Amino acid sequence: MDASTLPPVLDSAEFQAFATGFPTMIAHLAVTLGLMLGGALAYVWMTPWKEIALIRQGNAAAALALAGVLVGLAIPLAVSLNVSTSVRDILIWGVATVALQLLAFRLVDMLLTGLPQRIQQGEISAAILLVGAKLSTALILAAALTG
């Protein structure tokens, strides 16, 4: 089948741009989601409580705290994805972003002493404060990425 037999829409510049760009978008998305998953797993591993077990037991505070971590990782990763131009660029900035965000999360956990124990006990107010602190650091890190 040659180009002269293609329907006009398939021969359009827009379709050609989509056909070229879609695989790149999928690669960028996969790398960024992988970074977020890796960051979330690292956070779960390094926290003093076991979120997944607590969530399975119905602990809403632990679920809220982990949701805050996911959103807190996603915000700077989304900005990193936006300012990056290649998969390598996404990996470099994404790894740096995840590392800085995990460090910030850990500092927040240490500064807000007693919150992990309160979350283990299911206190929603403690989880809300923790989520607020983590989202605040995520927004600041995201802004720092744009210079």
C-alpha positions in Angstrom: 0.0 0.0 0.0 1.6 3.3 -1.0 0.9 6.8 0.3 -1.5 7.6 -2.6 -4.0 4.9 -1.4 -4.1 6.0 2.2 -7.2 7.8 3.4 -6.5 11.6 3.6 -6.8 11.6 7.4 -4.0 9.0 7.7 -1.8 11.1 5.5 -2.4 14.3 7.5 0.4 16.1 9.4 -1.6 15.7 12.6 -1.9 11.9 12.3 1.8 11.6 11.4 2.7 13.7 14.4 0.5 11.4 16.6 2.0 8.3 15.1 5.5 9.5 15.8 4.8 11.0 19.2 2.5 8.4 20.8 5.2 5.8 21.4 7.4 8.5 22.9 4.6 9.6 25.2 4.0 6.0 26.3 7.8 5.6 27.1 7.8 8.8 29.1 4.7 7.8 31.0 6.1 4.3 31.7 9.3 5.7 33.1 7.6 8.2 35.2 5.1 5.7 36.6 8.0 3.3 37.3 9.8 6.1 39.2 6.7 6.8 41.2 6.2 3.1 42.0 9.8 2.8 43.0 9.6 5.8 45.2 6.4 4.6 46.9 8.0 1.2 47.5 11.1 2.8 49.0 9.0 5.0 51.2 7.0 2.0 52.5 10.2 0.1 53.1 11.8 3.0 55.1 8.9 4.0 57.3 8.6 2.7 60.9 5.1 1.4 60.3 3.7 -1.0 57.8 1.1 0.9 55.8 -0.1 -2.0 53.6 -0.8 -4.2 56.6 -2.5 -1.3 58.4 -4.6 -0.5 55.4 -5.6 -4.2 55.0 -6.8 -4.0 58.7 -9.0 -1.0 57.8 -6.8 1.8 59.2 -8.0 4.9 57.3 -5.3 7.1 58.7 -2.6 4.8 57.2 -4.5 4.8 53.9 -4.7 8.6 53.9 -1.0 8.9 54.8 0.1 6.6 51.9 -2.2 8.4 49.5 -0.4 11.6 50.5 2.9 10.0 49.7 1.7 8.9 46.3 0.4 12.4 45.4 3.5 13.9 47.0 5.7 11.9 44.7 3.5 12.5 41.7 3.6 16.3 41.9 7.3 16.8 41.4 7.5 13.9 39.0 4.8 15.5 36.9 6.9 18.7 36.8 10.0 16.7 36.1 8.2 15.0 33.2 7.1 18.4 31.9 10.5 19.9 31.9 12.4 16.9 30.5 13.0 16.2 26.9 14.0 12.5 26.7 13.8 9.3 28.7 17.3 9.8 30.0 16.4 13.3 31.1 13.3 12.0 32.9 15.3 9.3 34.6 18.0 11.7 35.8 15.6 14.4 37.1 13.1 11.8 38.2 15.6 9.9 40.3 16.8 13.1 41.8 13.2 14.2 42.5 12.2 11.0 44.1 15.4 10.9 46.3 14.8 14.5 47.5 11.2 13.9 48.1 11.9 10.8 50.1 14.4 12.7 52.1 11.8 15.5 52.7 9.2 12.9 53.7 11.6 11.3 56.2 12.5 14.7 57.7 8.8 15.5 58.0 8.2 12.1 59.7 11.1 12.9 62.1 10.1 16.5 62.9 6.5 15.6 63.5 7.3 13.2 66.3 4.7 10.9 67.5 2.7 11.0 64.3 3.6 7.5 63.1 2.3 6.0 66.3 -0.8 8.0 66.1 -1.3 6.9 62.5 -0.8 3.3 63.6 -3.6 3.9 66.1 -5.9 5.2 63.3 -5.9 8.9 64.1 -7.1 10.7 61.0 -6.1 14.1 62.3 -2.5 13.0 62.5 -2.7 11.6 58.9 -4.1 14.9 57.6 -1.3 16.9 59.2 1.3 14.5 57.7 -0.3 14.6 54.3 -0.4 18.4 54.4 3.3 18.6 55.3 4.2 16.1 52.5 2.2 17.8 49.9 3.7 21.2 50.9 7.2 19.8 50.4 6.1 18.3 47.1 4.9 21.6 45.8 8.0 23.4 46.9 10.2 20.8 45.2 8.1 21.0 42.1 8.6 24.7 42.0 12.3 24.3 42.5 12.5 22.1 39.4 11.3 24.8 37.2 14.0 27.2 38.5 
